[in-house]
Structures are given as C-alpha cells and as structure tokens.
Amino acid sequence: MQKQTNFFAACAVTLLFAAFTSAQVSNVWVADNGDGTYKNPIINADYSDPDVVRVGSDYYMTASSFNAVPGLPILHSKDLVNWRLINHAIRELEPREHFSKPQHGGGVWAPSIRFHKGEYFIYYGDPDFGIFMTKTKDPAGEWSRPVLVREAKGWIDPSPLWDDDGKAYLVHAFAGSRAGIKTILVVNKMSPDGTRLLDDGVLVFDGHDADATVEGPKFMKKDGYYYILAPAGGVPTGWQLVLRSKNIYGPYERHVSLAQGSTAVNGPHQGGLVDTPNGEWWFLHFQDKGPYGRVVHLQPTVWRNGFPVMGIDKDGDGTGEPVMTFKKPNVGGTFPIVTPRDSDEFNGDSLGLQWQWHANPKAEWAFPFPTRGVLRMNSVQLSDGVKNLWELPNLLLQKTPADEFTATAKVRISPRFEGERFGLVVMGIDYSALVLTNSGGKIYASQTSAKEADKGNAESETLRSPAVDGNEFYLRLEITKGAVGRFRLSTDGKNFSAIGTPFTAREGRWIGAKIGFFFTHPGKFNDAGTVDIDWFRIEK
C-alpha cells in the first residue's frame, strides 16, 4: 500500500510539474527557425549574466534577478535553443525586511550553476551582503534556503570548482562601488560541502593593464588545465576573456575568445560554456540592448591551441565574433519549439513564472482566483512620502519579450476608495503608465509619466479623459522599434482610443524596462478596492 501511495504521489507531482511548464510558443519571438537552424538572440528578453550546466541530456540555465522576487530563474532546455522557464530558486530575498522595499540594482548578481555529487548548486553575490549558495536535487522543485558562504561587502560573481582531489575552490570578482577595488579576480579555498570559504583568497588575475572591469568569472577544469572565463571591457562594449593555467593560483595565460568584430552585437560576453553529449561546445552570453535589457545569445565554440574560440573566427586570429544564424546544436534528436511564457490567461492556481514583484511581496497584494479565471489584485496603501512608482514594492512586472509587440489586458475594476489608481506600466528609470483613477465615484483614464524617477522626481499626468462608462476595460500597450511605446484603451475590446502621447521606454538599474501592473490608494482604509485581471496577451 505504501509503494502504491508513493507511486500516485509521484504521478501527481509529475502532472503538476507538467501543468506548470506546459509549452507555450511566443507570438513575437521564436529563435528556432524550424529548419534545423536558429537565430540570435535565443531569448530576446532580459536574462542578464546567464550561466548554464548540462546534466545528462538536460540543460539548466540561471541568470541575475537583482531585486525582483521570486529570484534566480531556472530555465530548462533539451537543445540549447528552445528554453522554458520552469522555476525560481529564491522565493524571497534576505534580509527580508531590507528587501521589503525596492533595492534597485541590489540583490542577486551574476549567479553560477553547477552539478556536484547529485546536487545542483547556485552561487550568487549580493553586493551589499556577501556570497550566497542555494542547492537542490531537483531544479524544478524546492531549493534550499540560501546559505551565506561569506559575509562581505562588494564580493560578487562567484563560481565554484570541485577539484579532482576533492578540494573545493571559489573564484569571484569585486564591485568597486562597495569594495573600493575592482578589475581583479581572486580564488578562495572552500569547504568541500560548499557552505563556507576557508581563507581570504589569492589574487590570480589583474585586468587593469588591458582588461578594465574584468568580472563575472566562471571556473572550469579541462584536460588538466584550470580555466577562468571572464568578461572584460564593460557591459555595452566588452569582450570575453578565457584564462588558463596548470596551477589553480596561476600564472594564467590570457586569450580573447569572443569580441564584437564587424557585427552589430555589442559587448558580447559574460555567460556559460557547455558541451553536448557528442562533444560539441557552445557558449551562452548576453548582449546589452538598453531598454530591452540584456538578451541571451548562443555561439558555436571550437577548441584551438588549448582555448575555446566562440562564434566565427573569420580571420583565423583565435578570436571569434557573434553569429546571428547558425545550425542548431547536434543533441541527438529534435525537440518541440518552446519559449519562455509571456502571455497569461490567469486560469490556474498560481501566477505564471514570468511575473515578479518589485520587492519581497505580501500575500494580500494579489491572489489567483481560479473559480473566476482571474488574478485578483487589491489596492495597496501608499506609504507616506512616496513620490513615484520607483519606490513602490507592489509592482507586478515581467520582462519585455521582443523589440516590437502589443500587450493587451482585460480587467474589471471595483474601486472602494477615493483616489484608487490601477495602471498598466512600462517601468524603468523613466516610466509611463496607463492609469484608471477612481474620482468622485467615476473612472477616469490618463497617462502618467516620470523622468528620472530614481532621483525622486514627481509624476506628471496628461489630460484625463472624460469619465469612462462601466467597469470593464481593455488596456493596451504598443511597443515599436527603438522601444517607443503608446497606450490605448477600449471598453469593448474592439475600438481602442489613444491615451496620452508616445514615449520611449528606458532601462532600470542593471535591468531592461519591464511591463506590468500596480494598484494603490492614498490614506488608510479597511477594505481595498479590487481589480480582476482576466487575461494578459502579448501579440505582434
């Protein structure tokens, strides 16, 4: 009986996992060309500082998530081109109270994912608190509460290595804004269980002469050599270094494996190097696209003279440049086309994994309401002195999925308090929002915007529309090339009127612009107004 119970429990977990990760193909960006080739970026969304690991025939990727919650995204692929977002490793950021308010640019920096003795490990740096580690035996399941491996200010971008003799090490970089030093890489001894550092470290590489802003190191060992992959030259304009040595403490030979070359792919660097079961090698990295964030590219890689050459080496100098289209990796089979989710029908009992809060959330901000097939959002009291949305924790946002797209949400608003405001926002250092305001018992639509919101500048509002009849609305955002946005509103889902004026989206702090919702009220009230979001659809 016990075995039978375990069997049915396992089936239930499998079905639940399948439901959460069922395939969706984006209407606005698909990297798989369907003919055995792919195009870059393989993910046209802001998965900054990606790292990847292969276990058997499965690939798992993670990326920086900064102050967004849940954090540390976990993506899965069978072929390195088609990726599905299956989980997050962090449910809340610690210290919890500190991250109950938006900490723009703080939180999770440049993680590294590895597999060791049957467990998946992720190490990440928090520039204000130190180096953390979380682990699991199932990437799609629960991850451990993060362990503080080293309390330190400005220690970032950690990557572990378990050596052949059982000893463990960690390489990391420094954030000059916190540590007062940067552009160097340090290797520390680490306990074999990966939970603590055993010394203060050894300096193994100084990039000040030729590789300013060297950071983001990734540790690996191959053919008796220790390798450190490290980006240099800064996010928008940099290149990818590969260092190697027979001794873990160096000296390290230096090689540039990838640079922009004659392409339009600026700053191609910082990512993960991974092999396939049949011996091919591939490099995943980001490209900084300003308001669209840091999107993910995939480069073919060959080994030459002991170093990886990434992309296509047109002049034979050992430094590759990025490809825009290429033959898909040979992984021994063909797999369905999938993409990370962007649209959401809100019919299930949990939020889609693409949604993240601006800070550690409170449960009462929003609830799945599956019997009605909606997401129920409640208005949240504005804190005293809040000048704009930059300071608001209850922003429910997701990444932009492409350079051009249309996002439409069907909502039903039931206000209960004078001055309640619900909005569809494009959030960044500058932001703009389509806002429905309850005033005098009537609903008015307007566009509100803030320039350099991070400096505390107040919002401005365009002329409000006349009172809008009814309480069911369709809010639409159109994004065109150059991240130019425009809002439209409809009461029937067919006839849309422009609200406000065109605007240009702008990136946040270390992230691209994000899109989503907020709902607020001024003053104290004992029952919040509600908005039921029926669906959110992204289309061309």
C-alpha positions as CSV (number, residue, x, y, z in Angstrom):
1,M,0.0,0.0,0.0
2,Q,2.9,2.4,0.9
3,K,4.5,1.8,-2.5
4,Q,1.2,2.4,-4.3
5,T,0.7,5.7,-2.3
6,N,4.2,6.8,-3.2
7,F,3.5,5.9,-6.9
8,F,0.3,8.0,-7.0
9,A,2.0,10.9,-5.2
10,A,4.9,10.8,-7.7
11,C,2.4,10.8,-10.6
12,A,0.6,13.8,-9.0
13,V,3.9,15.7,-8.7
14,T,4.8,14.9,-12.3
15,L,1.4,16.1,-13.6
16,L,1.6,19.2,-11.6
17,F,5.0,20.0,-12.9
18,A,3.8,19.3,-16.5
19,A,0.9,21.7,-15.9
20,F,3.2,24.5,-14.7
21,T,5.7,24.0,-17.5
22,S,3.4,23.2,-20.4
23,A,4.8,24.5,-23.7
24,Q,4.0,28.0,-24.9
25,V,5.3,29.4,-28.1
26,S,5.6,33.2,-28.1
27,N,3.8,35.2,-30.8
28,V,6.5,37.8,-31.0
29,W,9.9,36.0,-30.8
30,V,11.0,32.4,-31.6
31,A,14.6,31.5,-32.0
32,D,14.1,28.1,-33.6
33,N,13.7,28.6,-37.4
34,G,12.1,25.2,-37.8
35,D,14.6,24.1,-40.5
36,G,17.5,22.9,-38.4
37,T,18.9,26.4,-37.7
38,Y,18.4,29.1,-35.1
39,K,18.7,32.8,-34.8
40,N,20.1,35.0,-32.1
41,P,19.1,36.1,-29.6
42,I,17.8,32.7,-28.5
43,I,15.9,34.5,-25.7
44,N,15.0,38.1,-26.7
45,A,14.4,39.0,-23.0
46,D,16.4,40.3,-20.1
47,Y,18.1,37.2,-18.7
48,S,21.3,39.0,-17.6
49,D,24.6,37.2,-16.8
50,P,23.4,33.8,-17.9
51,D,25.1,30.6,-16.7
52,V,24.4,27.0,-17.8
53,V,25.0,23.4,-16.8
54,R,24.4,20.1,-18.6
55,V,23.3,17.1,-16.7
56,G,22.9,14.1,-19.0
57,S,20.8,15.4,-21.9
58,D,19.2,18.3,-19.9
59,Y,20.4,21.9,-19.8
60,Y,19.7,24.3,-17.0
61,M,20.3,28.0,-17.1
62,T,20.0,30.7,-14.5
63,A,20.6,34.5,-14.6
64,S,20.8,37.6,-12.5
65,S,17.5,38.7,-11.0
66,F,18.6,41.7,-8.8
67,N,15.8,42.9,-6.6
68,A,13.0,41.1,-8.4
69,V,11.0,38.4,-6.5
70,P,10.9,35.5,-6.9
71,G,14.5,35.4,-8.0
72,L,17.1,33.3,-9.6
73,P,15.2,32.0,-12.6
74,I,15.6,28.4,-13.6
75,L,15.2,27.6,-17.3
76,H,15.4,24.2,-19.0
77,S,16.2,23.1,-22.5
78,K,17.0,19.9,-24.4
79,D,18.8,21.6,-27.3
80,L,20.2,24.9,-26.1
81,V,17.8,26.8,-28.4
82,N,14.3,26.2,-27.1
83,W,14.1,27.3,-23.4
84,R,11.3,27.0,-20.9
85,L,11.1,28.9,-17.6
86,I,10.4,26.1,-15.0
87,N,11.1,27.6,-11.6
88,H,12.8,30.2,-9.4
89,A,15.4,29.2,-6.8
90,I,14.6,32.0,-4.4
91,R,11.1,32.8,-3.0
92,E,12.2,35.9,-1.1
93,L,15.3,37.9,-0.7
94,E,17.2,38.1,2.6
95,P,17.4,40.1,4.9
96,R,13.6,40.0,4.4
97,E,12.9,43.5,5.9
98,H,15.7,45.1,3.9
99,F,14.2,43.8,0.6
100,S,10.6,44.6,1.6
101,K,11.3,47.9,-0.2
102,P,12.7,48.0,-3.7
103,Q,16.5,47.8,-3.7
104,H,17.2,48.8,-7.3
105,G,20.4,47.2,-8.6
106,G,20.9,45.2,-5.4
107,G,20.0,41.6,-4.6
108,V,21.1,38.7,-6.9
109,W,24.2,39.4,-9.1
110,A,25.8,37.1,-11.7
111,P,25.0,33.6,-10.5
112,S,26.9,30.4,-11.3
113,I,25.1,27.0,-11.6
114,R,26.9,23.7,-11.2
115,F,26.2,20.0,-10.6
116,H,28.2,18.1,-8.0
117,K,27.6,14.7,-6.4
118,G,23.9,14.5,-7.3
119,E,23.0,18.1,-6.4
120,Y,22.6,21.4,-8.3
121,F,24.4,24.3,-6.7
122,I,23.9,28.0,-7.4
123,Y,26.3,30.6,-6.1
124,Y,25.5,34.3,-6.4
125,G,26.8,37.5,-5.0
126,D,24.8,40.2,-3.2
127,P,27.0,43.3,-3.4
128,D,25.8,44.5,0.0
129,F,25.8,41.3,2.0
130,G,28.1,38.7,0.5
131,I,28.3,35.4,-1.3
132,F,25.3,33.1,-1.1
133,M,24.7,29.4,-2.1
134,T,21.4,27.5,-2.6
135,K,21.1,23.9,-3.8
136,T,18.6,21.2,-4.7
137,K,18.4,17.7,-6.1
138,D,15.6,18.7,-8.4
139,P,15.9,22.0,-10.3
140,A,12.1,22.1,-10.8
141,G,11.4,21.5,-7.1
142,E,12.3,23.3,-3.9
143,W,15.7,24.9,-3.5
144,S,17.3,25.3,-0.1
145,R,17.2,28.5,1.8
146,P,20.3,30.4,0.7
147,V,23.4,30.0,2.9
148,L,25.7,32.9,3.5
149,V,29.0,31.5,2.3
150,R,31.0,34.6,3.0
151,E,29.7,37.8,4.6
152,A,31.4,40.6,2.7
153,K,30.6,43.9,1.0
154,G,31.4,44.1,-2.7
155,W,32.3,40.4,-3.2
156,I,30.4,39.4,-6.4
157,D,30.2,37.0,-9.3
158,P,31.2,33.8,-7.5
159,S,31.8,30.5,-9.3
160,P,32.8,27.2,-7.6
161,L,35.1,24.4,-8.7
162,W,35.4,20.9,-7.1
163,D,38.9,19.6,-8.0
164,D,39.8,16.0,-8.8
165,D,41.3,15.5,-5.3
166,G,38.1,16.5,-3.5
167,K,39.2,20.0,-2.6
168,A,36.9,22.9,-3.4
169,Y,37.6,26.5,-4.6
170,L,35.7,29.6,-5.5
171,V,36.6,32.4,-7.9
172,H,35.0,35.8,-7.6
173,A,35.3,39.5,-8.5
174,F,34.7,42.8,-6.7
175,A,32.2,45.6,-7.1
176,G,34.2,48.8,-6.8
177,S,31.2,50.7,-5.6
178,R,31.1,48.7,-2.4
179,A,34.5,47.1,-2.0
180,G,36.7,50.0,-3.2
181,I,38.6,47.7,-5.5
182,K,37.7,46.1,-8.8
183,T,39.1,44.6,-12.1
184,I,40.8,41.7,-10.2
185,L,39.9,38.1,-9.8
186,V,40.5,36.2,-6.5
187,V,40.4,32.4,-5.8
188,N,39.4,31.2,-2.3
189,K,39.6,27.8,-0.7
190,M,36.2,26.5,0.1
191,S,34.8,23.7,2.3
192,P,34.1,20.6,0.3
193,D,30.4,20.9,1.2
194,G,30.4,24.3,-0.4
195,T,29.0,26.2,2.6
196,R,31.9,28.4,3.6
197,L,35.2,29.9,2.5
198,L,38.3,28.8,4.3
199,D,40.7,31.7,3.6
200,D,40.8,35.3,2.4
201,G,41.8,34.4,-1.1
202,V,44.7,34.6,-3.6
203,L,44.8,37.2,-6.3
204,V,45.1,35.3,-9.6
205,F,44.4,38.0,-12.3
206,D,44.7,41.7,-12.5
207,G,43.0,43.3,-15.5
208,H,44.0,46.9,-15.0
209,D,46.6,46.9,-17.9
210,A,44.5,45.5,-20.7
211,D,41.1,44.3,-19.4
212,A,39.4,47.0,-17.4
213,T,36.3,45.9,-15.5
214,V,37.2,42.3,-15.6
215,E,34.4,40.5,-13.6
216,G,31.8,37.7,-13.9
217,P,34.3,34.8,-13.7
218,K,33.3,31.2,-14.4
219,F,35.5,28.3,-13.2
220,M,36.1,25.0,-15.0
221,K,38.8,22.3,-15.5
222,K,39.5,20.5,-18.7
223,D,42.5,18.4,-19.9
224,G,44.5,19.2,-16.7
225,Y,44.1,22.9,-17.1
226,Y,42.1,25.3,-14.9
227,Y,40.1,27.7,-16.9
228,I,38.5,31.0,-15.8
229,L,36.1,32.6,-18.3
230,A,35.7,36.3,-17.5
231,P,34.1,39.3,-19.4
232,A,36.1,42.5,-19.6
233,G,35.7,46.0,-21.1
234,G,32.3,46.9,-19.6
235,V,28.8,45.8,-20.3
236,P,28.0,47.7,-23.5
237,T,31.4,47.4,-25.2
238,G,33.3,44.5,-23.7
239,W,34.8,41.2,-24.8
240,Q,35.2,37.6,-23.5
241,L,38.4,36.5,-21.9
242,V,39.5,33.0,-21.2
243,L,42.3,32.4,-18.8
244,R,44.1,29.0,-18.3
245,S,46.8,27.6,-16.0
246,K,48.1,24.3,-14.8
247,N,48.1,25.7,-11.3
248,I,44.9,26.9,-9.7
249,Y,46.6,30.0,-8.5
250,G,48.3,30.8,-11.8
251,P,50.0,32.3,-13.6
252,Y,47.2,32.3,-16.1
253,E,47.6,32.7,-19.9
254,R,45.2,35.3,-21.4
255,H,43.2,34.8,-24.5
256,V,40.3,36.8,-26.0
257,S,37.8,34.2,-27.3
258,L,34.9,36.5,-28.4
259,A,34.6,40.1,-29.4
260,Q,32.1,42.2,-31.4
261,G,34.3,42.3,-34.5
262,S,32.4,43.5,-37.6
263,T,29.0,42.6,-36.2
264,A,26.2,44.7,-34.6
265,V,26.3,42.6,-31.4
266,N,27.9,44.9,-28.9
267,G,29.6,43.8,-25.8
268,P,29.3,40.0,-26.4
269,H,30.4,38.5,-23.2
270,Q,29.6,37.0,-19.7
271,G,28.0,33.7,-19.8
272,G,28.4,29.9,-19.6
273,L,30.4,27.4,-21.7
274,V,28.8,24.0,-22.0
275,D,29.3,20.8,-24.1
276,T,26.8,18.4,-25.7
277,P,26.9,14.6,-25.2
278,N,28.5,14.2,-28.6
279,G,31.4,16.6,-27.8
280,E,30.2,19.9,-29.3
281,W,30.8,23.0,-27.3
282,W,28.6,26.1,-27.1
283,F,28.7,29.5,-25.3
284,L,25.7,31.4,-24.0
285,H,26.2,35.1,-23.3
286,F,24.3,38.3,-23.2
287,Q,24.1,41.4,-25.3
288,D,23.1,44.7,-23.7
289,K,20.1,46.3,-25.6
290,G,19.4,49.2,-23.4
291,P,15.7,49.4,-22.6
292,Y,15.2,45.8,-23.8
293,G,17.7,44.6,-21.2
294,R,20.5,42.0,-21.7
295,V,19.3,39.3,-24.1
296,V,20.8,35.8,-24.5
297,H,22.8,34.7,-27.5
298,L,24.2,31.2,-28.3
299,Q,27.6,30.8,-30.1
300,P,29.2,27.7,-31.6
301,T,32.5,27.1,-30.0
302,V,35.6,25.1,-31.1
303,W,38.8,24.4,-29.1
304,R,42.0,25.6,-30.8
305,N,45.5,25.6,-29.2
306,G,44.0,24.9,-25.8
307,F,41.5,27.7,-25.8
308,P,37.8,28.0,-26.9
309,V,37.1,30.1,-29.9
310,M,33.5,31.4,-29.7
311,G,31.4,32.3,-32.7
312,I,33.0,32.5,-36.1
313,D,36.7,33.3,-36.4
314,K,36.8,34.9,-39.9
315,D,40.4,36.0,-39.9
316,G,41.9,33.0,-38.0
317,D,43.4,35.0,-35.1
318,G,41.7,32.8,-32.4
319,T,39.1,35.4,-31.5
320,G,35.6,34.8,-32.8
321,E,32.7,37.2,-33.5
322,P,29.0,36.5,-32.9
323,V,26.7,34.7,-35.4
324,M,23.2,35.8,-36.0
325,T,22.0,32.5,-37.5
326,F,23.6,29.0,-37.3
327,K,22.9,25.3,-37.4
328,K,21.3,24.1,-34.2
329,P,23.4,22.0,-31.8
330,N,23.6,18.3,-32.5
331,V,22.0,16.8,-29.4
332,G,20.9,13.5,-30.9
333,G,17.3,14.4,-31.6
334,T,14.7,17.1,-32.5
335,F,12.7,18.7,-29.8
336,P,9.5,20.8,-29.8
337,I,9.7,24.6,-30.2
338,V,9.1,26.3,-26.9
339,T,9.8,29.8,-25.4
340,P,9.6,31.4,-22.0
341,R,6.0,32.4,-21.3
342,D,4.8,35.9,-21.8
343,S,1.0,35.8,-22.1
344,D,-1.1,34.7,-19.2
345,E,-4.8,33.7,-19.0
346,F,-4.8,33.6,-15.2
347,N,-6.9,30.5,-15.1
348,G,-4.6,28.5,-12.8
349,D,-4.0,28.4,-9.0
350,S,-0.6,30.2,-9.3
351,L,0.9,33.1,-11.0
352,G,2.8,32.5,-14.3
353,L,6.5,32.2,-13.6
354,Q,7.2,35.2,-15.8
355,W,5.8,37.6,-13.2
356,Q,8.0,39.1,-10.5
357,W,7.4,41.6,-7.8
358,H,9.5,44.7,-7.3
359,A,10.4,43.6,-3.7
360,N,9.5,40.9,-1.2
361,P,5.8,40.7,-1.6
362,K,2.9,40.4,0.8
363,A,0.4,37.7,0.0
364,E,-2.6,40.1,0.2
365,W,-1.3,42.1,-2.8
366,A,-2.7,39.6,-5.3
367,F,-4.4,36.2,-5.3
368,P,-5.1,33.7,-8.1
369,F,-8.8,33.3,-8.3
370,P,-9.2,30.2,-10.4
371,T,-13.0,29.8,-9.9
372,R,-13.4,33.1,-11.8
373,G,-10.3,32.6,-14.1
374,V,-8.7,35.9,-13.0
375,L,-5.9,37.3,-11.0
376,R,-7.4,39.4,-8.2
377,M,-5.3,42.5,-7.3
378,N,-6.0,44.6,-4.2
379,S,-5.2,48.2,-3.9
380,V,-2.3,48.9,-1.5
381,Q,-1.9,51.9,0.7
382,L,0.8,54.3,-0.4
383,S,3.5,54.9,2.2
384,D,4.0,58.5,3.4
385,G,6.3,60.5,1.2
386,V,6.2,58.2,-1.9
387,K,6.8,60.4,-4.9
388,N,6.5,57.9,-7.8
389,L,6.4,54.2,-8.7
390,W,10.2,53.8,-8.3
391,E,9.6,53.5,-4.6
392,L,6.6,51.1,-4.9
393,P,7.1,47.4,-3.9
394,N,3.8,46.2,-5.2
395,L,4.6,46.4,-8.9
396,L,3.9,43.1,-10.6
397,L,6.1,43.0,-13.7
398,Q,7.6,40.9,-16.4
399,K,10.4,41.3,-19.0
400,T,9.8,42.7,-22.5
401,P,9.7,39.7,-24.8
402,A,10.8,41.3,-28.1
403,D,11.7,44.5,-29.8
404,E,8.2,45.0,-31.1
405,F,5.0,43.7,-29.6
406,T,1.5,44.6,-28.4
407,A,0.3,43.7,-24.9
408,T,-3.4,43.8,-24.0
409,A,-5.0,43.2,-20.7
410,K,-8.7,42.7,-20.0
411,V,-9.6,43.9,-16.5
412,R,-12.6,44.6,-14.3
413,I,-12.2,47.3,-11.7
414,S,-14.2,47.5,-8.5
415,P,-12.9,50.6,-6.6
416,R,-13.9,51.2,-2.9
417,F,-11.8,54.3,-2.1
418,E,-11.4,57.8,-3.5
419,G,-8.2,58.1,-5.4
420,E,-7.5,54.4,-6.1
421,R,-5.3,54.1,-9.1
422,F,-4.8,51.0,-11.2
423,G,-2.3,51.0,-14.0
424,L,-0.5,49.2,-16.8
425,V,3.1,50.5,-16.6
426,V,6.3,50.4,-18.6
427,M,8.8,50.6,-15.7
428,G,12.3,51.9,-15.8
429,I,14.4,54.9,-14.6
430,D,11.9,56.8,-16.7
431,Y,8.4,55.2,-16.8
432,S,5.0,55.7,-18.3
433,A,1.6,54.2,-17.3
434,L,-2.0,54.0,-18.5
435,V,-3.9,54.7,-15.3
436,L,-7.5,54.2,-14.3
437,T,-8.4,56.5,-11.4
438,N,-11.5,56.4,-9.1
439,S,-12.6,60.0,-8.6
440,G,-16.0,61.1,-7.3
441,G,-17.3,57.6,-7.9
442,K,-16.3,57.7,-11.6
443,I,-13.4,56.1,-13.5
444,Y,-11.1,58.4,-15.5
445,A,-8.2,57.3,-17.8
446,S,-4.9,59.1,-18.1
447,Q,-1.3,58.7,-18.9
448,T,1.2,59.4,-16.1
449,S,4.9,59.6,-16.6
450,A,8.1,60.3,-14.6
451,K,11.5,61.2,-15.9
452,E,14.5,60.0,-13.8
453,A,12.2,58.5,-11.3
454,D,15.2,57.2,-9.4
455,K,16.0,60.7,-8.4
456,G,12.6,61.2,-6.7
457,N,11.0,63.3,-9.5
458,A,7.3,63.5,-9.2
459,E,4.9,62.1,-11.8
460,S,3.2,64.2,-14.5
461,E,-0.2,63.5,-15.9
462,T,-1.6,64.1,-19.3
463,L,-5.2,65.4,-19.6
464,R,-7.6,63.0,-18.1
465,S,-10.3,61.5,-20.4
466,P,-13.9,62.2,-19.6
467,A,-15.4,59.7,-17.2
468,V,-15.4,56.2,-18.8
469,D,-18.6,54.2,-18.6
470,G,-18.7,50.8,-17.0
471,N,-16.1,48.9,-15.0
472,E,-14.7,46.5,-17.7
473,F,-11.7,47.8,-19.7
474,Y,-9.1,46.6,-22.2
475,L,-5.7,48.3,-21.6
476,R,-3.2,48.1,-24.4
477,L,0.5,48.9,-24.8
478,E,2.1,49.0,-28.2
479,I,5.9,48.9,-28.4
480,T,7.7,49.6,-31.7
481,K,11.3,49.8,-32.8
482,G,13.5,51.9,-30.5
483,A,11.4,50.9,-27.5
484,V,8.8,53.6,-28.4
485,G,5.5,53.0,-26.6
486,R,1.9,54.1,-26.9
487,F,-1.1,53.3,-24.7
488,R,-4.7,52.7,-25.9
489,L,-8.0,52.0,-24.0
490,S,-11.2,50.2,-25.0
491,T,-14.4,49.3,-23.3
492,D,-15.4,46.6,-25.8
493,G,-12.1,45.1,-26.9
494,K,-12.6,46.2,-30.5
495,N,-12.4,50.0,-30.6
496,F,-9.3,51.4,-29.0
497,S,-8.6,55.1,-28.3
498,A,-5.2,56.6,-27.8
499,I,-4.5,57.7,-24.2
500,G,-1.7,60.2,-23.8
501,T,1.3,60.6,-26.1
502,P,4.1,58.3,-27.4
503,F,7.0,57.8,-25.0
504,T,10.4,56.0,-25.1
505,A,11.0,53.2,-22.6
506,R,14.1,53.3,-20.6
507,E,16.1,50.7,-18.7
508,G,16.0,50.3,-15.0
509,R,19.1,49.8,-12.8
510,W,21.1,46.9,-14.4
511,I,17.9,45.7,-16.0
512,G,15.7,46.4,-19.0
513,A,12.4,48.1,-18.9
514,K,9.6,45.9,-17.5
515,I,5.9,45.8,-18.1
516,G,3.0,45.0,-15.7
517,F,0.6,46.3,-13.2
518,F,0.2,48.4,-10.0
519,F,-2.8,49.2,-7.8
520,T,-2.7,51.9,-5.0
521,H,-4.8,54.0,-2.7
522,P,-4.0,57.1,-0.6
523,G,-4.7,57.1,3.1
524,K,-5.8,54.3,5.4
525,F,-8.8,52.2,4.6
526,N,-10.1,48.9,6.0
527,D,-11.1,47.3,2.7
528,A,-9.2,47.6,-0.6
529,G,-10.7,48.1,-4.0
530,T,-10.1,45.2,-6.4
531,V,-9.2,44.6,-10.0
532,D,-9.7,41.3,-11.6
533,I,-7.3,40.7,-14.5
534,D,-8.9,38.3,-16.8
535,W,-6.0,37.9,-19.2
536,F,-2.8,39.4,-20.4
537,R,-1.8,38.7,-24.0
538,I,1.3,39.6,-26.0
539,E,0.9,39.6,-29.8
540,K,2.5,41.2,-32.8
